[in-house]
Amino acid sequence: MGRILIVDDTMFMRTLLKNILFSGGHEIVGEAADGTEAVAKYQDLKPDLVTMDVVMPKMNGIEALKEIKKMDPNAKVVMCTAVGQEQMVKLAIKSGARGYVVKPFQAPKVLDEVKNVLAS
């Protein structure tokens, strides 16, 4: 199971993801509420995987993804996106994201995506 950093600007979504991932046996090593905080925490915590919201204040998820990939080209990041943000998902994959999940989250899909990315 993985050591995971959860990044989302809403506490509700972070808690929801935390519960889903914890139920799947993963360890939550940290949380961040924006991209700037995510980059700093990635550096400190060195998680196995990051779940990254796309739309956030200060630094969005795509920008944070690019910064994390500069630090660690092997970083495993799963983007979290709302329905209708397909263009953002394509940009995220081009920028180095290994996968994505769509809100509203469905636990089996989140756990499958995380498992697949961790195994890659």
N, CA, C and O atoms as a Tinker XYZ file with bonds, in Angstrom:
   480  protein
     1  N      0.845000   -1.196000    0.000000    73     2
     2  CA     0.000000    0.000000    0.000000    64     1     3
     3  C      0.882000    1.248000    0.000000    63     2     4     5
     4  O      2.061000    1.202000    0.351000    81     3
     5  N      0.275000    2.363000   -0.404000    73     3     6
     6  CA     1.083000    3.556000   -0.601000    64     5     7
     7  C      0.988000    4.609000    0.486000    63     6     8     9
     8  O      0.031000    4.672000    1.257000    81     7
     9  N      2.035000    5.439000    0.511000    73     7    10
    10  CA     2.068000    6.636000    1.359000    64     9    11
    11  C      1.596000    7.779000    0.470000    63    10    12    13
    12  O      2.241000    8.102000   -0.528000    81    11
    13  N      0.466000    8.394000    0.833000    73    11    14
    14  CA    -0.207000    9.324000   -0.078000    64    13    15
    15  C     -0.346000   10.728000    0.499000    63    14    16    17
    16  O     -0.656000   10.913000    1.676000    81    15
    17  N     -0.106000   11.717000   -0.376000    73    15    18
    18  CA    -0.347000   13.131000   -0.078000    64    17    19
    19  C     -1.616000   13.531000   -0.815000    63    18    20    21
    20  O     -1.715000   13.348000   -2.028000    81    19
    21  N     -2.580000   14.072000   -0.095000    73    19    22
    22  CA    -3.860000   14.489000   -0.680000    64    21    23
    23  C     -3.857000   16.007000   -0.836000    63    22    24    25
    24  O     -3.611000   16.739000    0.123000    81    23
    25  N     -4.136000   16.474000   -2.067000    73    23    26
    26  CA    -4.138000   17.907000   -2.348000    64    25    27
    27  C     -5.494000   18.311000   -2.925000    63    26    28    29
    28  O     -5.877000   17.879000   -4.012000    81    27
    29  N     -6.204000   19.142000   -2.183000    73    27    30
    30  CA    -7.500000   19.685000   -2.631000    64    29    31
    31  C     -7.781000   20.922000   -1.792000    63    30    32    33
    32  O     -7.463000   20.962000   -0.603000    81    31
    33  N     -8.379000   21.935000   -2.419000    73    31    34
    34  CA    -8.641000   23.169000   -1.674000    64    33    35
    35  C     -9.858000   23.085000   -0.773000    63    34    36    37
    36  O    -10.086000   24.000000    0.017000    81    35
    37  N    -10.650000   22.022000   -0.860000    73    35    38
    38  CA   -11.796000   21.897000    0.037000    64    37    39
    39  C    -11.575000   20.772000    1.051000    63    38    40    41
    40  O    -11.208000   19.654000    0.687000    81    39
    41  N    -11.799000   21.081000    2.297000    73    39    42
    42  CA   -11.628000   20.116000    3.391000    64    41    43
    43  C    -12.528000   18.896000    3.178000    63    42    44    45
    44  O    -12.123000   17.767000    3.457000    81    43
    45  N    -13.743000   19.123000    2.686000    73    43    46
    46  CA   -14.691000   18.029000    2.466000    64    45    47
    47  C    -14.101000   16.991000    1.511000    63    46    48    49
    48  O    -14.160000   15.791000    1.783000    81    47
    49  N    -13.534000   17.449000    0.397000    73    47    50
    50  CA   -12.961000   16.525000   -0.598000    64    49    51
    51  C    -11.733000   15.809000   -0.040000    63    50    52    53
    52  O    -11.535000   14.621000   -0.296000    81    51
    53  N    -10.908000   16.529000    0.721000    73    51    54
    54  CA    -9.734000   15.879000    1.324000    64    53    55
    55  C    -10.176000   14.776000    2.293000    63    54    56    57
    56  O     -9.607000   13.684000    2.307000    81    55
    57  N    -11.184000   15.074000    3.088000    73    55    58
    58  CA   -11.686000   14.089000    4.055000    64    57    59
    59  C    -12.281000   12.885000    3.336000    63    58    60    61
    60  O    -12.044000   11.742000    3.729000    81    59
    61  N    -13.050000   13.140000    2.288000    73    59    62
    62  CA   -13.658000   12.065000    1.506000    64    61    63
    63  C    -12.573000   11.154000    0.918000    63    62    64    65
    64  O    -12.655000    9.931000    1.034000    81    63
    65  N    -11.573000   11.748000    0.296000    73    63    66
    66  CA   -10.474000   10.971000   -0.284000    64    65    67
    67  C     -9.698000   10.214000    0.792000    63    66    68    69
    68  O     -9.324000    9.056000    0.607000    81    67
    69  N     -9.466000   10.887000    1.918000    73    67    70
    70  CA    -8.736000   10.267000    3.018000    64    69    71
    71  C     -9.464000    8.995000    3.475000    63    70    72    73
    72  O     -8.837000    7.955000    3.679000    81    71
    73  N    -10.776000    9.087000    3.633000    73    71    74
    74  CA   -11.565000    7.935000    4.074000    64    73    75
    75  C    -11.523000    6.804000    3.055000    63    74    76    77
    76  O    -11.386000    5.638000    3.425000    81    75
    77  N    -11.642000    7.142000    1.768000    73    75    78
    78  CA   -11.601000    6.130000    0.708000    64    77    79
    79  C    -10.239000    5.434000    0.705000    63    78    80    81
    80  O    -10.162000    4.205000    0.695000    81    79
    81  N     -9.168000    6.229000    0.715000    73    79    82
    82  CA    -7.816000    5.673000    0.630000    64    81    83
    83  C     -7.455000    4.877000    1.877000    63    82    84    85
    84  O     -6.827000    3.822000    1.789000    81    83
    85  N     -7.856000    5.389000    3.040000    73    83    86
    86  CA    -7.598000    4.686000    4.297000    64    85    87
    87  C     -8.296000    3.333000    4.292000    63    86    88    89
    88  O     -7.725000    2.337000    4.736000    81    87
    89  N     -9.541000    3.292000    3.786000    73    87    90
    90  CA   -10.294000    2.035000    3.729000    64    89    91
    91  C     -9.610000    1.026000    2.809000    63    90    92    93
    92  O     -9.798000   -0.182000    2.955000    81    91
    93  N     -8.812000    1.529000    1.854000    73    91    94
    94  CA    -8.079000    0.656000    0.947000    64    93    95
    95  C     -6.707000    0.266000    1.487000    63    94    96    97
    96  O     -5.927000   -0.380000    0.787000    81    95
    97  N     -6.409000    0.651000    2.722000    73    95    98
    98  CA    -5.164000    0.253000    3.356000    64    97    99
    99  C     -3.991000    1.197000    3.131000    63    98   100   101
   100  O     -2.856000    0.869000    3.477000    81    99
   101  N     -4.251000    2.354000    2.560000    73    99   102
   102  CA    -3.171000    3.307000    2.296000    64   101   103
   103  C     -2.912000    4.186000    3.516000    63   102   104   105
   104  O     -3.786000    4.377000    4.361000    81   103
   105  N     -1.698000    4.715000    3.588000    73   103   106
   106  CA    -1.318000    5.628000    4.663000    64   105   107
   107  C     -1.364000    7.053000    4.113000    63   106   108   109
   108  O     -0.757000    7.346000    3.083000    81   107
   109  N     -2.082000    7.933000    4.802000    73   107   110
   110  CA    -2.143000    9.338000    4.394000    64   109   111
   111  C     -1.032000   10.064000    5.150000    63   110   112   113
   112  O     -1.098000   10.222000    6.369000    81   111
   113  N     -0.001000   10.509000    4.408000    73   111   114
   114  CA     1.144000   11.133000    5.069000    64   113   115
   115  C      0.998000   12.645000    5.193000    63   114   116   117
   116  O      1.728000   13.281000    5.953000    81   115
   117  N      0.045000   13.227000    4.440000    73   115   118
   118  CA    -0.152000   14.664000    4.534000    64   117   119
   119  C     -1.279000   15.144000    3.656000    63   118   120   121
   120  O     -1.810000   14.416000    2.818000    81   119
   121  N     -1.632000   16.416000    3.881000    73   119   122
   122  CA    -2.676000   17.076000    3.102000    64   121   123
   123  C     -2.210000   18.485000    2.768000    63   122   124   125
   124  O     -1.458000   19.099000    3.524000    81   123
   125  N     -2.664000   18.988000    1.626000    73   123   126
   126  CA    -2.361000   20.363000    1.236000    64   125   127
   127  C     -3.621000   20.977000    0.629000    63   126   128   129
   128  O     -4.424000   20.289000   -0.001000    81   127
   129  N     -3.777000   22.293000    0.833000    73   127   130
   130  CA    -4.979000   22.985000    0.374000    64   129   131
   131  C     -4.773000   23.786000   -0.909000    63   130   132   133
   132  O     -5.729000   24.327000   -1.464000    81   131
   133  N     -3.518000   23.863000   -1.387000    73   131   134
   134  CA    -3.262000   24.555000   -2.659000    64   133   135
   135  C     -1.961000   24.013000   -3.250000    63   134   136   137
   136  O     -1.238000   23.252000   -2.605000    81   135
   137  N     -1.679000   24.417000   -4.484000    73   135   138
   138  CA    -0.521000   23.898000   -5.192000    64   137   139
   139  C      0.810000   24.254000   -4.560000    63   138   140   141
   140  O      1.734000   23.440000   -4.549000    81   139
   141  N      0.914000   25.467000   -4.032000    73   139   142
   142  CA     2.158000   25.906000   -3.396000    64   141   143
   143  C      2.480000   25.021000   -2.204000    63   142   144   145
   144  O      3.611000   24.566000   -2.036000    81   143
   145  N      1.466000   24.785000   -1.379000    73   143   146
   146  CA     1.618000   23.924000   -0.204000    64   145   147
   147  C      1.933000   22.483000   -0.640000    63   146   148   149
   148  O      2.718000   21.795000    0.012000    81   147
   149  N      1.328000   22.037000   -1.727000    73   147   150
   150  CA     1.550000   20.680000   -2.237000    64   149   151
   151  C      3.005000   20.456000   -2.615000    63   150   152   153
   152  O      3.580000   19.417000   -2.290000    81   151
   153  N      3.605000   21.423000   -3.300000    73   151   154
   154  CA     5.000000   21.309000   -3.730000    64   153   155
   155  C      5.921000   21.227000   -2.502000    63   154   156   157
   156  O      6.825000   20.393000   -2.453000    81   155
   157  N      5.684000   22.088000   -1.525000    73   155   158
   158  CA     6.495000   22.090000   -0.299000    64   157   159
   159  C      6.348000   20.770000    0.455000    63   158   160   161
   160  O      7.338000   20.195000    0.907000    81   159
   161  N      5.118000   20.297000    0.589000    73   159   162
   162  CA     4.887000   19.053000    1.334000    64   161   163
   163  C      5.449000   17.853000    0.586000    63   162   164   165
   164  O      5.930000   16.906000    1.209000    81   163
   165  N      5.395000   17.880000   -0.735000    73   163   166
   166  CA     5.974000   16.773000   -1.508000    64   165   167
   167  C      7.462000   16.657000   -1.193000    63   166   168   169
   168  O      7.982000   15.562000   -0.980000    81   167
   169  N      8.128000   17.793000   -1.166000    73   167   170
   170  CA     9.564000   17.831000   -0.895000    64   169   171
   171  C      9.873000   17.272000    0.499000    63   170   172   173
   172  O     10.824000   16.510000    0.674000    81   171
   173  N      9.055000   17.661000    1.490000    73   171   174
   174  CA     9.268000   17.221000    2.872000    64   173   175
   175  C      8.901000   15.756000    3.087000    63   174   176   177
   176  O      9.644000   15.017000    3.732000    81   175
   177  N      7.754000   15.334000    2.546000    73   175   178
   178  CA     7.189000   14.022000    2.883000    64   177   179
   179  C      7.611000   12.901000    1.931000    63   178   180   181
   180  O      7.591000   11.730000    2.308000    81   179
   181  N      7.988000   13.249000    0.713000    73   179   182
   182  CA     8.360000   12.252000   -0.306000    64   181   183
   183  C      7.350000   11.097000   -0.367000    63   182   184   185
   184  O      7.720000    9.942000   -0.158000    81   183
   185  N      6.076000   11.404000   -0.651000    73   183   186
   186  CA     5.051000   10.351000   -0.698000    64   185   187
   187  C      5.234000    9.433000   -1.917000    63   186   188   189
   188  O      5.933000    9.779000   -2.869000    81   187
   189  N      4.599000    8.272000   -1.870000    73   187   190
   190  CA     4.618000    7.347000   -3.013000    64   189   191
   191  C      3.704000    7.848000   -4.126000    63   190   192   193
   192  O      3.926000    7.564000   -5.303000    81   191
   193  N      2.666000    8.601000   -3.734000    73   191   194
   194  CA     1.669000    9.065000   -4.699000    64   193   195
   195  C      1.001000   10.335000   -4.181000    63   194   196   197
   196  O      0.877000   10.539000   -2.973000    81   195
   197  N      0.577000   11.180000   -5.111000    73   195   198
   198  CA    -0.158000   12.405000   -4.785000    64   197   199
   199  C     -1.495000   12.378000   -5.506000    63   198   200   201
   200  O     -1.551000   12.080000   -6.699000    81   199
   201  N     -2.582000   12.689000   -4.785000    73   199   202
   202  CA    -3.852000   12.965000   -5.465000    64   201   203
   203  C     -3.933000   14.484000   -5.530000    63   202   204   205
   204  O     -3.824000   15.162000   -4.507000    81   203
   205  N     -4.125000   15.017000   -6.735000    73   203   206
   206  CA    -4.012000   16.463000   -6.963000    64   205   207
   207  C     -5.275000   17.014000   -7.623000    63   206   208   209
   208  O     -5.634000   16.617000   -8.731000    81   207
   209  N     -5.938000   17.931000   -6.927000    73   207   210
   210  CA    -7.076000   18.625000   -7.518000    64   209   211
   211  C     -6.549000   19.512000   -8.652000    63   210   212   213
   212  O     -5.423000   20.005000   -8.580000    81   211
   213  N     -7.348000   19.712000   -9.682000    73   211   214
   214  CA    -6.914000   20.542000  -10.814000    64   213   215
   215  C     -7.100000   22.024000  -10.491000    63   214   216   217
   216  O     -6.183000   22.822000  -10.685000    81   215
   217  N     -8.283000   22.392000   -9.998000    73   215   218
   218  CA    -8.611000   23.798000   -9.782000    64   217   219
   219  C     -8.414000   24.169000   -8.310000    63   218   220   221
   220  O     -9.154000   23.718000   -7.436000    81   219
   221  N     -7.384000   25.015000   -8.053000    73   219   222
   222  CA    -7.084000   25.457000   -6.687000    64   221   223
   223  C     -6.547000   26.880000   -6.727000    63   222   224   225
   224  O     -6.068000   27.338000   -7.764000    81   223
   225  N     -6.628000   27.588000   -5.585000    73   223   226
   226  CA    -6.073000   28.943000   -5.531000    64   225   227
   227  C     -4.538000   28.917000   -5.467000    63   226   228   229
   228  O     -3.937000   27.854000   -5.309000    81   227
   229  N     -3.920000   30.078000   -5.590000    73   227   230
   230  CA    -2.464000   30.294000   -5.533000    64   229   231
   231  C     -1.736000   29.634000   -6.693000    63   230   232   233
   232  O     -1.202000   30.327000   -7.559000    81   231
   233  N     -1.705000   28.304000   -6.725000    73   231   234
   234  CA    -1.076000   27.562000   -7.817000    64   233   235
   235  C     -2.004000   26.398000   -8.134000    63   234   236   237
   236  O     -2.312000   25.593000   -7.255000    81   235
   237  N     -2.457000   26.303000   -9.400000    73   235   238
   238  CA    -3.401000   25.226000   -9.725000    64   237   239
   239  C     -2.685000   23.873000   -9.783000    63   238   240   241
   240  O     -1.461000   23.794000   -9.682000    81   239
   241  N     -3.471000   22.824000   -9.946000    73   239   242
   242  CA    -2.930000   21.465000   -9.914000    64   241   243
   243  C     -1.952000   21.163000  -11.029000    63   242   244   245
   244  O     -0.994000   20.417000  -10.823000    81   243
   245  N     -2.174000   21.731000  -12.215000    73   243   246
   246  CA    -1.267000   21.491000  -13.352000    64   245   247
   247  C      0.098000   22.133000  -13.061000    63   246   248   249
   248  O      1.139000   21.517000  -13.289000    81   247
   249  N      0.083000   23.359000  -12.562000    73   247   250
   250  CA     1.341000   24.042000  -12.233000    64   249   251
   251  C      2.087000   23.293000  -11.126000    63   250   252   253
   252  O      3.303000   23.117000  -11.199000    81   251
   253  N      1.351000   22.854000  -10.102000    73   251   254
   254  CA     1.969000   22.110000   -8.998000    64   253   255
   255  C      2.543000   20.786000   -9.507000    63   254   256   257
   256  O      3.634000   20.382000   -9.103000    81   255
   257  N      1.814000   20.120000  -10.382000    73   255   258
   258  CA     2.289000   18.872000  -10.992000    64   257   259
   259  C      3.624000   19.102000  -11.704000    63   258   260   261
   260  O      4.560000   18.320000  -11.539000    81   259
   261  N      3.711000   20.169000  -12.490000    73   259   262
   262  CA     4.944000   20.474000  -13.224000    64   261   263
   263  C      6.105000   20.730000  -12.270000    63   262   264   265
   264  O      7.224000   20.279000  -12.518000    81   263
   265  N      5.846000   21.452000  -11.176000    73   263   266
   266  CA     6.901000   21.728000  -10.190000    64   265   267
   267  C      7.374000   20.439000   -9.505000    63   266   268   269
   268  O      8.571000   20.237000   -9.306000    81   267
   269  N      6.437000   19.587000   -9.156000    73   267   270
   270  CA     6.776000   18.318000   -8.504000    64   269   271
   271  C      7.585000   17.443000   -9.466000    63   270   272   273
   272  O      8.555000   16.805000   -9.056000    81   271
   273  N      7.189000   17.411000  -10.747000    73   271   274
   274  CA     7.907000   16.592000  -11.731000    64   273   275
   275  C      9.325000   17.119000  -11.979000    63   274   276   277
   276  O     10.226000   16.349000  -12.310000    81   275
   277  N      9.520000   18.448000  -11.818000    73   275   278
   278  CA    10.868000   19.011000  -11.937000    64   277   279
   279  C     11.753000   18.478000  -10.815000    63   278   280   281
   280  O     12.916000   18.139000  -11.036000    81   279
   281  N     11.187000   18.407000   -9.601000    73   279   282
   282  CA    11.927000   17.916000   -8.434000    64   281   283
   283  C     12.162000   16.420000   -8.516000    63   282   284   285
   284  O     13.241000   15.923000   -8.194000    81   283
   285  N     11.118000   15.705000   -8.957000    73   283   286
   286  CA    11.153000   14.247000   -8.985000    64   285   287
   287  C     10.477000   13.754000  -10.259000    63   286   288   289
   288  O      9.255000   13.608000  -10.296000    81   287
   289  N     11.262000   13.497000  -11.301000    73   287   290
   290  CA    10.677000   13.051000  -12.575000    64   289   291
   291  C      9.865000   11.760000  -12.458000    63   290   292   293
   292  O      9.030000   11.473000  -13.317000    81   291
   293  N     10.105000   10.982000  -11.400000    73   291   294
   294  CA     9.371000    9.725000  -11.217000    64   293   295
   295  C      8.137000    9.868000  -10.329000    63   294   296   297
   296  O      7.507000    8.870000   -9.981000    81   295
   297  N      7.789000   11.095000   -9.961000    73   295   298
   298  CA     6.628000   11.321000   -9.084000    64   297   299
   299  C      5.369000   10.714000   -9.698000    63   298   300   301
   300  O      5.134000   10.802000  -10.903000    81   299
   301  N      4.576000   10.101000   -8.838000    73   299   302
   302  CA     3.305000    9.508000   -9.275000    64   301   303
   303  C      2.173000   10.400000   -8.793000    63   302   304   305
   304  O      1.917000   10.511000   -7.594000    81   303
   305  N      1.496000   11.037000   -9.752000    73   303   306
   306  CA     0.422000   11.978000   -9.429000    64   305   307
   307  C     -0.854000   11.553000  -10.144000    63   306   308   309
   308  O     -0.854000   11.312000  -11.351000    81   307
   309  N     -1.942000   11.464000   -9.379000    73   307   310
   310  CA    -3.274000   11.180000   -9.919000    64   309   311
   311  C     -4.075000   12.464000   -9.794000    63   310   312   313
   312  O     -4.265000   12.978000   -8.691000    81   311
   313  N     -4.547000   12.984000  -10.923000    73   311   314
   314  CA    -5.322000   14.220000  -10.923000    64   313   315
   315  C     -6.782000   13.934000  -10.554000    63   314   316   317
   316  O     -7.340000   12.897000  -10.912000    81   315
   317  N     -7.377000   14.874000   -9.835000    73   315   318
   318  CA    -8.786000   14.784000   -9.453000    64   317   319
   319  C     -9.505000   15.919000  -10.177000    63   318   320   321
   320  O     -9.185000   17.092000   -9.984000    81   319
   321  N    -10.464000   15.564000  -10.998000    73   319   322
   322  CA   -11.093000   16.549000  -11.848000    64   321   323
   323  C    -12.604000   16.433000  -11.832000    63   322   324   325
   324  O    -13.153000   15.363000  -11.568000    81   323
   325  N    -13.269000   17.531000  -12.114000    73   323   326
   326  CA   -14.726000   17.513000  -12.204000    64   325   327
   327  C    -15.129000   17.095000  -13.614000    63   326   328   329
   328  O    -14.355000   17.235000  -14.561000    81   327
   329  N    -16.333000   16.587000  -13.737000    73   327   330
   330  CA   -16.865000   16.233000  -15.052000    64   329   331
   331  C    -16.813000   17.477000  -15.930000    63   330   332   333
   332  O    -17.122000   18.576000  -15.469000    81   331
   333  N    -16.426000   17.311000  -17.187000    73   331   334
   334  CA   -16.379000   18.444000  -18.104000    64   333   335
   335  C    -15.028000   19.123000  -18.192000    63   334   336   337
   336  O    -14.890000   20.128000  -18.889000    81   335
   337  N    -14.031000   18.597000  -17.505000    73   335   338
   338  CA   -12.691000   19.200000  -17.546000    64   337   339
   339  C    -11.717000   18.336000  -18.343000    63   338   340   341
   340  O    -10.550000   18.204000  -17.976000    81   339
   341  N    -12.207000   17.746000  -19.443000    73   339   342
   342  CA   -11.389000   16.831000  -20.235000    64   341   343
   343  C    -10.115000   17.486000  -20.754000    63   342   344   345
   344  O     -9.064000   16.848000  -20.797000    81   343
   345  N    -10.201000   18.758000  -21.148000    73   343   346
   346  CA    -9.015000   19.449000  -21.664000    64   345   347
   347  C     -7.933000   19.555000  -20.596000    63   346   348   349
   348  O     -6.745000   19.409000  -20.882000    81   347
   349  N     -8.359000   19.812000  -19.361000    73   347   350
   350  CA    -7.421000   19.900000  -18.245000    64   349   351
   351  C     -6.770000   18.540000  -17.991000    63   350   352   353
   352  O     -5.581000   18.465000  -17.681000    81   351
   353  N     -7.552000   17.470000  -18.122000    73   351   354
   354  CA    -7.018000   16.128000  -17.915000    64   353   355
   355  C     -5.956000   15.834000  -18.974000    63   354   356   357
   356  O     -4.890000   15.307000  -18.655000    81   355
   357  N     -6.243000   16.170000  -20.224000    73   355   358
   358  CA    -5.272000   15.943000  -21.302000    64   357   359
   359  C     -3.978000   16.711000  -21.034000    63   358   360   361
   360  O     -2.885000   16.181000  -21.233000    81   359
   361  N     -4.104000   17.948000  -20.585000    73   359   362
   362  CA    -2.941000   18.771000  -20.262000    64   361   363
   363  C     -2.165000   18.153000  -19.090000    63   362   364   365
   364  O     -0.934000   18.124000  -19.093000    81   363
   365  N     -2.902000   17.663000  -18.095000    73   363   366
   366  CA    -2.266000   17.048000  -16.923000    64   365   367
   367  C     -1.480000   15.799000  -17.323000    63   366   368   369
   368  O     -0.362000   15.595000  -16.850000    81   367
   369  N     -2.046000   14.975000  -18.177000    73   367   370
   370  CA    -1.365000   13.750000  -18.619000    64   369   371
   371  C     -0.106000   14.132000  -19.412000    63   370   372   373
   372  O      0.952000   13.529000  -19.234000    81   371
   373  N     -0.232000   15.140000  -20.287000    73   371   374
   374  CA     0.926000   15.631000  -21.043000    64   373   375
   375  C      2.004000   16.161000  -20.112000    63   374   376   377
   376  O      3.197000   16.052000  -20.399000    81   375
   377  N      1.573000   16.738000  -18.991000    73   375   378
   378  CA     2.499000   17.341000  -18.027000    64   377   379
   379  C      3.093000   16.326000  -17.057000    63   378   380   381
   380  O      3.928000   16.675000  -16.223000    81   379
   381  N      2.665000   15.073000  -17.165000    73   379   382
   382  CA     3.285000   14.037000  -16.345000    64   381   383
   383  C      2.403000   13.308000  -15.352000    63   382   384   385
   384  O      2.884000   12.437000  -14.627000    81   383
   385  N      1.111000   13.646000  -15.303000    73   383   386
   386  CA     0.217000   12.905000  -14.398000    64   385   387
   387  C      0.134000   11.453000  -14.875000    63   386   388   389
   388  O      0.162000   11.185000  -16.076000    81   387
   389  N      0.034000   10.535000  -13.939000    73   387   390
   390  CA    -0.004000    9.111000  -14.296000    64   389   391
   391  C     -1.432000    8.589000  -14.439000    63   390   392   393
   392  O     -1.652000    7.506000  -14.982000    81   391
   393  N     -2.409000    9.372000  -13.943000    73   391   394
   394  CA    -3.791000    8.930000  -14.019000    64   393   395
   395  C     -4.711000   10.021000  -13.521000    63   394   396   397
   396  O     -4.262000   11.107000  -13.154000    81   395
   397  N     -6.014000    9.727000  -13.509000    73   395   398
   398  CA    -6.980000   10.708000  -13.008000    64   397   399
   399  C     -8.232000   10.013000  -12.519000    63   398   400   401
   400  O     -8.549000    8.896000  -12.928000    81   399
   401  N     -8.939000   10.703000  -11.630000    73   399   402
   402  CA   -10.251000   10.265000  -11.160000    64   401   403
   403  C    -11.195000   11.450000  -11.287000    63   402   404   405
   404  O    -10.785000   12.606000  -11.183000    81   403
   405  N    -12.474000   11.139000  -11.515000    73   403   406
   406  CA   -13.474000   12.175000  -11.738000    64   405   407
   407  C    -14.365000   12.313000  -10.506000    63   406   408   409
   408  O    -14.798000   11.326000   -9.912000    81   407
   409  N    -14.626000   13.580000  -10.137000    73   407   410
   410  CA   -15.561000   13.865000   -9.050000    64   409   411
   411  C    -16.980000   13.788000   -9.625000    63   410   412   413
   412  O    -17.158000   14.115000  -10.799000    81   411
   413  N    -17.986000   13.379000   -8.871000    73   411   414
   414  CA   -17.914000   12.874000   -7.493000    64   413   415
   415  C    -17.201000   11.520000   -7.442000    63   414   416   417
   416  O    -17.400000   10.660000   -8.299000    81   415
   417  N    -16.369000   11.357000   -6.415000    73   415   418
   418  CA   -15.557000   10.156000   -6.299000    64   417   419
   419  C    -16.383000    8.912000   -6.026000    63   418   420   421
   420  O    -17.335000    8.937000   -5.245000    81   419
   421  N    -16.006000    7.830000   -6.679000    73   419   422
   422  CA   -16.572000    6.511000   -6.395000    64   421   423
   423  C    -15.415000    5.675000   -5.869000    63   422   424   425
   424  O    -14.427000    5.460000   -6.571000    81   423
   425  N    -15.542000    5.207000   -4.637000    73   423   426
   426  CA   -14.439000    4.530000   -3.947000    64   425   427
   427  C    -13.751000    3.459000   -4.792000    63   426   428   429
   428  O    -12.522000    3.467000   -4.868000    81   427
   429  N    -14.484000    2.528000   -5.437000    73   427   430
   430  CA   -13.778000    1.487000   -6.200000    64   429   431
   431  C    -12.912000    2.062000   -7.327000    63   430   432   433
   432  O    -11.817000    1.560000   -7.580000    81   431
   433  N    -13.391000    3.101000   -8.000000    73   431   434
   434  CA   -12.621000    3.703000   -9.099000    64   433   435
   435  C    -11.367000    4.400000   -8.564000    63   434   436   437
   436  O    -10.296000    4.297000   -9.162000    81   435
   437  N    -11.499000    5.105000   -7.444000    73   435   438
   438  CA   -10.346000    5.781000   -6.839000    64   437   439
   439  C     -9.299000    4.751000   -6.434000    63   438   440   441
   440  O     -8.117000    4.912000   -6.738000    81   439
   441  N     -9.729000    3.695000   -5.750000    73   439   442
   442  CA    -8.787000    2.682000   -5.274000    64   441   443
   443  C     -8.128000    1.943000   -6.430000    63   442   444   445
   444  O     -6.938000    1.633000   -6.366000    81   443
   445  N     -8.890000    1.653000   -7.493000    73   443   446
   446  CA    -8.314000    0.977000   -8.672000    64   445   447
   447  C     -7.257000    1.854000   -9.339000    63   446   448   449
   448  O     -6.177000    1.377000   -9.690000    81   447
   449  N     -7.571000    3.129000   -9.510000    73   447   450
   450  CA    -6.627000    4.050000  -10.175000    64   449   451
   451  C     -5.353000    4.188000   -9.349000    63   450   452   453
   452  O     -4.252000    4.144000   -9.899000    81   451
   453  N     -5.488000    4.355000   -8.044000    73   451   454
   454  CA    -4.331000    4.490000   -7.159000    64   453   455
   455  C     -3.486000    3.209000   -7.202000    63   454   456   457
   456  O     -2.260000    3.275000   -7.288000    81   455
   457  N     -4.138000    2.063000   -7.144000    73   455   458
   458  CA    -3.437000    0.772000   -7.192000    64   457   459
   459  C     -2.657000    0.641000   -8.511000    63   458   460   461
   460  O     -1.490000    0.248000   -8.506000    81   459
   461  N     -3.296000    0.967000   -9.624000    73   459   462
   462  CA    -2.659000    0.865000  -10.942000    64   461   463
   463  C     -1.454000    1.790000  -11.055000    63   462   464   465
   464  O     -0.408000    1.391000  -11.564000    81   463
   465  N     -1.600000    3.035000  -10.577000    73   463   466
   466  CA    -0.504000    3.998000  -10.668000    64   465   467
   467  C      0.654000    3.600000   -9.759000    63   466   468   469
   468  O      1.817000    3.715000  -10.146000    81   467
   469  N      0.341000    3.133000   -8.556000    73   467   470
   470  CA     1.401000    2.691000   -7.654000    64   469   471
   471  C      2.169000    1.506000   -8.242000    63   470   472   473
   472  O      3.374000    1.374000   -8.031000    81   471
   473  N      1.468000    0.651000   -8.976000    73   471   474
   474  CA     2.099000   -0.543000   -9.566000    64   473   475
   475  C      2.919000   -0.206000  -10.822000    63   474   476   477
   476  O      3.740000   -1.012000  -11.261000    81   475
   477  N      2.698000    0.978000  -11.395000    73   475   478
   478  CA     3.377000    1.320000  -12.654000    64   477   479
   479  C      4.809000    1.761000  -12.447000    63   478   480
   480  O      5.503000    2.079000  -13.413000    81   479
